Amino acid sequence: MAILFISHKYPPAIGGMEKQSYELISRFGKYSTTYFIVYTGKGSKFLFFLQLRSKVKQALKDHPEISCIHLNDGLMAAFTPWLKKLTSIPVFVTFHGLDITYPLSFYQKVVIPRIAKLDGFICVSTFTRDEALNRGFPPEKLHIISNGVDHNLYENDVIFTQSSVESLRNKYNIDQEAIILISIGRPVQRKGFSWFISKVMSKFNSEKIVFIRIGDHSPPGLIDRIVYFLPVRLRKDLQLMFGLSSDTININKAIKRLRPNTKVIQVGKVRMEEANDLLKLADLYIMPNIHVNGDCEGFGLVALEASIMRKFVLASDLEGIKDALVQGKNGLKIPAGDADIWHTSIKRLIKNKFILREMGENGALYTKDHFSWDDMVKEYFQVLPLASKTKKNAGELLPTLKALPL
């Protein structure tokens, strides 16, 4: 028996879904013969979808042992309505959040009911499962499997020398005694960056508190500017559909309104090595997400990555973040959108750097013990309908991983 993975979210593209897809596919060969068809950025994605039907048909013909097909997300399922007609093989889908909540009326009324007819659904969080239930998905077909996290971020944590500290502080003009808050993410409204800067950072009024945001902050392009002036409903639909920035303008406005001695640094897109160094420099990782209709944080993988790098995490208690953080263990979850509670919580946490570092270290150990890519893949193996797993233990299966050409 074998499995065929199909994914349009895959490295070298960077993101939580790309990371999850890569880890699932690359590790699954330990348990079952594995074939995969993925989009790696070569050529247009439109061409990838255009050729997909013929490639899948050929794969099933060449490899009759394939007994299950897995699609990386709901959008992949939306673009392959022909899949069940092509074969009687069970088709499973992983839901990450937005692929189930996307608010376009046609998607919710027509596409989602068609996807619901597939054979099984893996949800990355309780929130994602509940959203599927609210849309009429059969509960017996829904399975919750949390994402993992790269343990190398903990195991290979290098010594952060004093010279490295000085170099980064000098580069970004950060005071030696400053408390550093840090966050990573795209400039989209649900991340809450403009809200946090305007409602929470404005309360500090001190150069001793610095907020660093890692992520794109380039000026809005032509398409972004055009979309910005469309009616609100249409603008939001297009921003979600094409992954456009929805908070860049608001972030820049919020920063300009701050008092001169309130420091916010946008470092933009940086190499992973520099992002990791900035995380090591920081005192507290924050995830100030806010509720946005139709958009959501399906899981919050970045919270686990910050945690396993020994940073205590302060995050909004909503959506998929609830499953990534365990209260008091690897983070603290507080009400989303409550500026007073956010301000007070940060003040309490940063009062003692030594205790905050100890909390970060304990959080890293907890995350390491409770979240891993290997555990995630084992759970997928138990859920996906692969007959071979009933005959052999996972350790007895020979690793087999084959990419099918596009």
C-alpha positions in Angstrom: 0.0 0.0 0.0 1.2 3.5 -0.7 0.1 7.2 -0.4 0.1 10.0 -2.9 0.6 13.5 -1.4 -0.5 16.5 -3.5 0.6 20.0 -2.3 0.7 23.5 -3.7 2.3 24.8 -0.5 5.9 23.6 -0.4 9.5 24.9 0.0 11.3 27.0 -1.2 8.3 29.1 -0.4 8.3 30.1 3.3 5.4 29.8 5.7 3.7 27.7 8.3 1.7 25.6 5.7 4.8 25.1 3.6 6.7 23.9 6.6 4.0 21.6 7.7 3.6 20.1 4.2 7.3 19.5 3.9 7.7 17.9 7.2 4.7 15.6 6.7 5.8 14.4 3.2 9.5 14.1 3.9 9.0 12.1 7.1 6.1 9.9 6.0 8.3 7.6 3.9 9.4 6.1 7.2 6.0 4.5 7.6 4.7 3.9 4.1 5.7 4.0 0.4 5.2 7.6 -0.4 4.7 9.5 -3.7 4.2 13.2 -4.0 3.4 15.9 -6.5 4.2 19.3 -5.2 4.6 22.9 -6.5 8.1 24.1 -5.8 7.9 27.5 -7.4 9.2 26.4 -10.8 6.9 27.7 -13.6 3.5 29.2 -12.9 1.1 27.8 -10.3 -1.6 28.1 -12.8 0.2 25.6 -15.0 0.7 23.4 -12.0 -3.1 23.1 -11.5 -3.7 22.9 -15.2 -1.5 19.8 -15.6 -2.5 18.2 -12.3 -5.3 16.0 -13.5 -3.2 14.3 -16.1 -0.3 13.9 -13.7 -2.5 12.3 -11.0 -4.1 10.0 -13.6 -0.6 8.9 -14.8 0.6 8.4 -11.2 -2.3 6.1 -10.4 -1.7 4.2 -13.5 2.0 3.8 -12.9 1.6 3.0 -9.2 -1.5 0.9 -8.6 -0.4 0.3 -5.0 -1.5 3.8 -4.1 -4.3 3.4 -1.7 -4.8 6.9 -0.4 -4.5 10.5 -1.6 -3.8 13.4 0.7 -4.3 17.1 -0.2 -2.4 19.7 1.7 -5.3 22.1 2.2 -8.9 23.0 1.4 -7.9 25.2 -1.5 -6.1 22.2 -3.1 -9.4 20.3 -2.6 -11.4 23.1 -4.1 -9.2 23.0 -7.3 -9.5 19.2 -7.7 -13.3 18.5 -7.7 -12.6 15.8 -10.4 -10.4 13.7 -8.0 -13.2 11.5 -6.7 -14.6 10.9 -10.1 -11.1 9.9 -11.3 -10.6 7.2 -8.7 -12.4 5.3 -5.9 -9.3 5.8 -3.7 -10.0 7.6 -0.4 -9.1 11.3 -0.4 -8.1 13.1 2.8 -7.6 16.9 3.3 -5.8 18.9 6.0 -7.6 22.1 7.1 -5.4 24.9 8.3 -7.9 27.6 9.1 -8.6 30.1 6.3 -9.3 27.3 3.9 -12.4 26.5 5.9 -13.4 30.0 7.0 -12.8 32.0 3.7 -15.9 34.2 3.7 -16.6 34.4 -0.1 -20.3 33.4 -0.5 -19.7 31.1 -3.4 -16.9 29.3 -1.6 -19.0 28.7 1.5 -22.2 27.8 -0.3 -20.9 25.8 -3.2 -17.2 24.8 -2.7 -17.3 23.8 1.0 -20.3 21.3 0.5 -18.4 19.6 -2.3 -15.2 19.3 -0.2 -17.3 17.8 2.6 -18.1 14.8 0.4 -14.4 13.7 0.5 -13.4 10.8 2.8 -11.6 12.4 5.7 -10.4 15.7 7.1 -7.4 16.4 9.4 -7.7 19.7 11.3 -4.7 21.4 12.8 -6.5 22.6 15.8 -9.8 22.3 17.8 -10.8 25.7 16.4 -10.4 24.4 12.8 -12.4 21.3 13.7 -15.2 23.3 15.2 -15.4 25.6 12.1 -15.7 22.4 10.0 -18.5 21.1 12.3 -20.3 24.4 12.0 -20.4 23.9 8.2 -21.9 20.5 8.4 -18.9 18.2 8.1 -19.6 14.8 9.5 -17.9 14.6 13.0 -16.7 11.0 12.4 -14.7 12.2 9.4 -12.9 15.0 11.4 -9.5 14.4 13.2 -7.5 16.9 15.1 -3.7 16.6 14.7 -1.6 19.5 15.9 1.4 20.7 14.0 4.9 19.9 15.3 8.0 22.1 15.7 11.6 21.7 14.7 13.6 20.4 17.7 16.8 21.6 16.1 15.8 25.1 17.1 16.4 23.9 20.7 19.1 21.3 20.2 21.3 23.5 18.0 20.9 26.6 20.0 24.3 28.3 19.8 25.9 30.5 22.4 24.8 34.0 21.8 28.0 36.0 22.5 28.3 39.5 23.9 29.7 40.6 20.6 26.5 39.3 18.8 24.4 41.2 21.3 26.4 44.4 20.8 26.3 44.1 17.0 22.5 43.8 16.9 21.9 46.5 19.4 24.2 48.9 17.4 22.6 47.9 14.1 19.1 48.7 15.2 20.1 51.5 17.7 18.6 49.7 20.7 19.5 51.0 24.2 21.5 48.6 26.4 18.9 48.5 29.1 15.9 48.2 26.8 13.3 45.5 27.2 12.7 43.9 23.8 9.4 42.6 22.6 9.4 40.7 19.3 6.9 39.3 16.8 7.1 37.6 13.4 4.4 37.7 10.8 2.9 39.1 7.6 1.3 42.6 7.8 -2.3 41.3 7.8 -5.0 42.5 10.1 -5.6 39.3 12.0 -1.9 39.5 13.3 -2.9 42.6 15.3 0.3 44.6 14.7 -1.3 48.0 14.0 -3.7 47.4 16.9 -0.8 46.6 19.2 1.3 49.5 18.2 -1.5 52.1 18.4 -3.3 50.7 21.5 -0.6 49.0 23.6 2.8 50.4 22.7 1.4 54.0 23.0 0.8 53.3 26.7 4.5 52.7 27.5 5.9 56.0 26.4 9.4 54.8 27.1 12.6 54.1 25.1 13.2 51.2 27.5 10.4 49.2 25.8 11.2 48.3 22.2 8.9 46.4 19.8 10.6 44.6 16.9 8.5 43.2 14.1 10.1 40.8 11.7 8.2 40.5 8.4 7.6 42.4 5.1 7.1 46.1 5.5 7.7 47.2 2.0 5.4 50.0 0.6 2.1 48.7 -0.8 2.5 47.8 -4.5 0.2 48.9 -7.2 -2.3 46.1 -6.7 -2.4 46.7 -3.0 -3.1 50.4 -3.5 -5.9 49.7 -6.0 -7.5 47.1 -3.8 -7.3 49.4 -0.8 -9.8 51.8 -2.4 -12.3 49.1 -3.3 -15.5 48.6 -1.2 -14.6 47.0 2.1 -16.2 43.6 1.5 -14.6 43.2 -1.9 -11.3 44.5 -0.7 -11.2 41.9 2.2 -12.2 39.0 -0.2 -9.4 39.9 -2.6 -6.8 40.4 0.1 -7.6 37.0 1.6 -7.8 35.3 -1.8 -4.4 36.6 -3.0 -2.6 36.8 0.3 -2.2 40.6 0.0 -1.1 42.8 2.9 -4.0 44.2 4.7 -2.3 46.0 7.6 0.8 47.7 6.1 -0.8 51.1 5.8 -2.3 50.9 9.2 1.0 49.8 10.8 2.8 52.8 9.2 0.1 55.2 10.4 0.2 53.8 13.9 4.0 54.2 14.1 3.8 57.8 12.9 1.3 58.7 15.7 3.5 57.4 18.5 5.4 59.7 20.7 9.0 60.2 19.6 10.4 58.2 22.6 8.3 55.1 21.8 10.4 52.8 19.7 9.0 50.4 17.1 11.5 48.7 14.7 10.4 47.0 11.5 13.3 44.9 10.3 11.5 43.6 7.2 12.3 40.2 5.7 15.7 39.0 7.0 17.7 35.8 6.7 16.6 33.0 9.1 19.9 33.3 10.9 19.3 37.0 11.7 15.7 36.3 12.7 16.9 33.7 15.1 19.5 36.1 16.5 16.9 38.7 17.1 14.8 36.2 18.8 17.7 35.3 21.1 18.2 39.0 21.9 14.5 39.5 22.7 13.0 39.2 26.2 9.4 38.3 25.3 7.6 37.0 22.2 4.2 38.5 21.6 1.3 37.3 19.4 -1.3 40.1 19.6 -3.8 38.6 17.1 -7.3 40.2 16.9 -10.5 38.7 15.6 -11.2 39.4 11.9 -14.4 38.0 10.3 -13.5 35.3 7.7 -9.8 35.3 8.6 -8.2 33.3 11.4 -5.0 31.9 12.9 -5.5 28.2 12.3 -2.8 27.0 14.7 0.0 29.5 15.4 3.2 27.5 14.5 5.4 30.6 15.1 4.4 30.5 18.8 5.9 27.0 19.1 9.0 28.1 17.2 9.5 31.0 19.5 8.9 28.9 22.6 11.3 26.2 21.7 13.9 28.9 21.2 13.5 29.7 24.9 11.2 32.7 24.6 8.1 32.9 26.8 5.1 33.7 24.6 2.3 36.2 25.4 -0.5 35.6 22.9 -4.2 36.3 22.3 -6.5 33.6 23.6 -8.3 32.9 20.3 -8.7 30.5 17.4 -5.9 28.0 16.8 -3.5 29.7 19.1 -5.4 27.9 22.0 -3.9 24.6 20.9 -0.4 25.8 20.3 0.0 27.3 23.8 -0.8 25.6 27.1 -1.6 28.2 29.8 1.4 28.8 32.1 3.5 26.1 30.5 4.9 27.5 27.3 3.1 30.8 27.3 0.3 33.0 28.6 -3.0 33.5 26.7 -4.9 36.7 27.4 -8.0 38.3 25.9 -7.6 39.5 22.3 -8.1 43.2 21.7 -8.0 44.3 25.4 -5.3 46.9 25.5 -5.3 47.4 29.2 -4.8 43.7 30.0 -2.0 43.5 27.3 -0.3 46.5 28.8 -0.6 45.2 32.4 0.5 41.7 31.4 3.6 42.9 29.7 4.6 45.2 32.6 4.3 42.2 35.0 6.3 39.8 32.8 9.2 42.1 32.1 9.5 43.3 35.7 12.1 40.5 36.4 14.3 39.5 33.4 15.8 36.5 35.3 12.3 35.0 36.0 11.2 35.7 32.5 14.2 33.8 31.1 13.5 30.9 33.5 9.9 30.8 32.3 11.2 30.8 28.7 13.5 27.9 29.4 10.8 25.9 31.1 8.5 26.7 28.2 11.0 25.4 25.7 11.3 22.1 27.5 7.5 21.8 27.6 7.2 22.5 23.9 9.9 20.1 23.1 8.2 17.3 25.1 4.7 17.8 23.7 5.2 18.9 20.1 7.3 17.3 17.4 7.0 16.7 13.6 7.7 13.0 14.2 4.7 12.7 16.6 2.5 14.6 14.1 3.5 12.2 11.3 2.8 9.2 13.4 -0.7 10.5 14.1 -1.3 11.0 10.4 -0.2 7.5 9.8 -2.8 6.2 12.2 -5.6 8.3 10.7 -5.0 7.8 7.0 -6.5 4.6 5.5 -3.4 2.7 4.7 -4.1 -1.0 5.0 -0.4 -1.9 5.5 -0.3 -0.3 8.9 -2.5 -3.1 10.2 0.1 -5.7 9.1 3.4 -4.1 10.1 4.7 -1.9 12.9 5.9 1.5 11.7 9.5 0.5 12.5 9.4 -2.5 10.1 8.4 -0.4 7.1 11.2 0.5 4.6 11.6 4.2 3.9 10.4 5.0 0.4 9.9 8.6 -0.8 9.5 9.3 -4.5 8.7 12.7 -6.2 6.6 12.4 -9.3 7.6 14.7 -12.1 5.4 17.7 -13.1 
